[in-house]
Amino acid sequence: MGGAHGAGAGTPEQEELAARFEAQRAELTRLAHGMLGSLAEAEDAVQEAWFRLARHGGAGIANPAAWLRTVLSRICLDALRARAARPEEPSGGPLPDDVWCDGAPGREGGRGPEDEAVLVEAVGRALLVVLERLGPAERVAFVLHDLFAVPFEGIAPVVDRTPAAAKKLASRARARVRGTGPVPERAGQRRLVEAFLAAAREGDLDGLLAVLAPDVVRRSDPAAVPEGAALSARGARKVAGETLVLARRSRFAAPALVDGGVGVVVAPRGRLLLALTFTFTAGGTGATGVTGGGRGSEGAGGYAVGDAERTAGAFAERIAGYEVIADPARLAALELAVPVE
């Protein structure tokens, strides 16, 4: 997108106003991206905020940063409401290759895939996915308060609520974002899943074999695998080899709580395309535990992802199986949350 000067700045007063806006642009873009989840939409919203500031002229604005934040938040809220009124119907076909390019194509005068990737990582892929499940007012209240530390007195006029009601909106959103409280078993299972993702990203076959049970089973929805590929596979070496073939997808993966268990969301540009659910062995014995549950995670602590000591004996549990969900209806029905650190 063009800068503020491209919107008609010319007089010394307009130049000063444009300069004040440009000083806020990066922060405003981060705010809009958290609310909208798309760099292109965020830049459009920021540019609209500039147009409104230019029309206003800036006279009588005591706190330009707060004024712009309020205006931009209202623009984003309207955009979210419009989006909710016309939800997109996702395709159930195979995923095209171009979805694995992290970021929208650069626009003239704008930013490209690398910039969007930075914004996605700053917010967190899993969080962006979960934010898409919130209502417009909940999302705005949560982003403003929890991500940008805006007091509820400043959020209230944006969402047309009292400060107390705005606080309830953010609290309700926070409960959905975080899901249920910490479960002791999850710590070891999350470390196991993180090791799985790290090995996939690094092309580390031995690392994958260290976290997979010998008789591990992988199942997939048809849209998640190349055309003609088998929908299931069994055995650590076969599953690990297939995982490495699809390693580029792991760049866009992040741990998440999926239906209450430790899982993974795969979300290029912060938009959910795949989800993985896992089952785990119980204490490394080969007996299968329940997804997100299972027995004991002792021995998992102290092994950082990528350590040379990541061997078959490094984890008390192993991954007994995982399922790759790509069907839009199944994805929509999943209960998703961000793991509590």
N, C-alpha and C positions, 0 to 999 in steps of 0.2 A: 504494500500500500504506500501511497505517497505520504510524505511528512506533512506537518501542520502548515508549513510554508506553501505547500501545493494547494492549500484550500483558500488562498486569496489574501494571505498576509502581505502587507505592502507599506503602510504607514508605520512610523516609529512605535506607536501604541500597539498596532497589530503585530509587529515584529517582537515586541516585548512579550505580548500575550502568547505568541507562538513558541517563544523560547521557554516560557514557564511551562507550557504544555509538554514540550519535548523533554523537559527534565523529568516529567512524570510518566512518559510513554511506556518505558520498560516495565515499571511497577503496575501500571494500568493493564498492560498486556498480560502480565502474570495473573492478575486478578480475574480478568475476563476469561482467560484460558481455564482457570480453575472452575469457573461457573459454567462455561460452555463446552469445554473439552475438545475444542477445535481451534487451531491457530488461525485458520482463515476466518472463522466466525468471530474470534476474539479481536482480530485486527479490524474487521468491519465495525464491531461494536466500539472499539477505541476511536476509530475515525469519526463515527457518529457523535461520540462525546465531544470530539474537537469541534465539529460543526456547530453543536449546541453552544459550546463556550464561545466560539467566534461570533455567533449571532447575538449572544448575551453581551459580549464586549468586555466582560470581566469586572465592570464597575460594581462596587459594593460587595464583592466577594471577599470576605475576610480571610477565609482559609481555602485557597484554590485547590489544594490536594484533596481536602475533604469534600468539597463541592464536586470535583470531577469523579471521585470515588462513588458518591451518591448517585450522580447522573448515570455513570457507567453501569452501576449495579441495577438501576431501574431498566436500562436498555437490555441488559442480560436477562433480567427477570421476564421482560416482555418476550424476548426471543425464546426462552425456555417454555413459556406458556404457549406460544405459537407452535413450538415443536411438539409439545404434548397433545395439542389439538389435532395434529396430523402426523401420527407416528408412522415411521417408515416400515414397510413390510419387507423383512429380510428375505433374501433368497435362500433356498434350501439346497442349491446345487454345489458342486465342488468349488473350493475357494480359489479364485484366480491368483496368478503369481504376483500381480501388482499390489496386492494387499500387504505383501511382506516388505514393502518399501516404507520405512517409518517416517511418515511426514507427508504433507500434501505437496504437490509440485510447486516450486517457487513461482510467485506471481511478479509481474513487472513492478519494480520498486519495493517488493516485499521480501519476505524471508522464505527459506526453503526447508527441506526435510530435516536438516541438522538442527535448525532452530526449534522445530516442533518436538524433536526427540529430546532436546534439553528441557523443554517445558514439561513434557510427559514425565521424565525422570524426576524433575523437581517436585512435582505433585505426588507421583507414584502411580504406576499402572493400575494396581489393584484398587487404589482409592478412586481414581477416575472412573473405573468400571462401576464401583459401588455408588458413586455420586450420580451416575446415570439412572439409578433405581429410585432416587429421591424425587419428591414433588418439587416444583420450581421454587416455591418460597422456602422450603426446607433446605434446598441446596444453597440458595443465596445466603440464608442465615448461617448455615454451617461454614461455608467458605469464608464469609466476612469475619465471623467470630473465631473459629478454630484455626484457620489458616492465616488470617491477616490481623487478628487481635483487635478487631473493631468492637467497641463497647456496644451493648444492646441499645443504648440511647441513640447511637448512630445507625443501627440496623432498623430500628422501629419505623422510621419514615420511609425507608426503602420498600419494606414489605407491607406497609399500611397496617401495622399492628402497634400495640403498646409495647414498651420495653419488656414487660413481664411475658407477654404473648410471644415476642420475638425470641426470648430466652427459651420458652417451651418448644418453639420450632427447632432451634439449634439442638436442644437436648434430645428431642425425638429423632432428629437426623443422626446425632452422635450414637444413639443406641442402635440404630440400623447399620451405621458404618462399622461399629466395633463388634456387633453381634453379642454372643454370650460371653461371660467372663472367661478368664484364662483357665484352661484345663491342664493339669500337670503333665499328662501324657503327650500333649501337643508339642512341648518344647523339643523333645527328642525326635518326634516325627517331622517337625518343621525343619530341623537340622538335616535330617535325612533327605527331605525333598529339596532343600537348598543345595545339598551335595549332588543330587541327581541333576539339577539344573546347571550347576557349575560344570559338571563333567560333560554334559551335552554341549554347552557353549564352547568348551575348550577342545571338543573332539577327543575326549579322554576315555577310551574304551575301558581301561582298567578301572577308572573311577566309577564308571557305570556298573561294571561287574561287581564292584565292592558294595554297592547299595541295593542291587537287585537280588532277590531270592533265586536260587537255581531254577526253580520251576515257575518263575514269574509269568503272568499272563497279561498281554496287552489287548484291549478291545477298543474299537473305534467306530464312530458313526461313519457312514459312507462319505460324507463331505469332507472328512478329516484326512483321508488318505488319497493318494494318486489313483486315478481311474484304473480299475482292474486289479488293484492291490487287495490283499486279504484283509478282512475286517478284524482278524484276531491273529495273535502270534503267541507262541509259548516257548519258554526257555531263555535263560539269561543272555546267552550269546546272540541269539536271533533278535530278541527285543532290543538289546543294546545296539546291535548293528543297524537296525531300522531307525532307532532314535538318532544315531549319528547322521544318517542320511538326511533327516529332517532338522538338522541342528540349527539352521538359520532361524527357524521358528522360535527357538529358545531365547533368542535375543529379545523377544517381545513378551516373555513370560515373567510372571511374578507370583510368589506364594500368596495364597488367599485362603479364607475359610469358605469352603464350598459345602453347602448343606450341613454345616456344623463341624466338618472335618477338615484336616489339613489338605489343601489341594493347590491347584495352580490355575491362574487365568492367563490366557494368551491374548494380548490386546495391542496390536499395532495402532499407533496414534491414540492409544487410550480407549479404543473401541473393542468390545469383547467379540472375539471370533471363535475361540475355543476355550473349553474348561477341562481340567483333568481332575479326576477323583482317584484316590489311592486306597488300597488296602495294604496292611502291614502284617508281617509275621509277628508272632508273639515271642519276644525274647530271643529271636534268632533261631528258633527251633524248627521253623518251617511251617508251624501251625498258623493259619490265617486269622488275623484280628479284624475287628470292625473298623471301617473307614473312620479316621479321626479318633479312634480309641485304641484298642489293643493293650497289651500289658507291658509295663516297664519300659523306660527309656534310659536306664542306667547304662553307663558306658558311652552314651552319645555325647555327653558334655565333655568339653576339653578338646574336641577335634574340630578345628576350624575348617571351613570349606576350603578345599584345595591343599590341605596339609599332605606332606609326603607319607604320613602315617595313616592315610585313609585307605585301609586295607580291609579285607573281608572281616577281620575281627574288630574293626573300629566301631561298629554299631551293634547294639544289642538287638535291634530290629532290622529288618530289611523290607524292601518294597515287594510285596507278594503279587501285586497286580495294579494296573491302572487303566482307566477308561478315558478315552478322548471324546468329549461331547462337542458336536458341531451343529447338530440340528437346532434351528432357531427356536422351535417350541420348547425343546428340552432346556436350552440355555435360559430362556425367559422364565422357566419354572424354578430355576436354581435359587437357593437362598445364599447370597454372597455377603461377605464381610471382610474387613481388613484385620489380619492377625494383630493382636496386641503385643507390643514388644516386651 
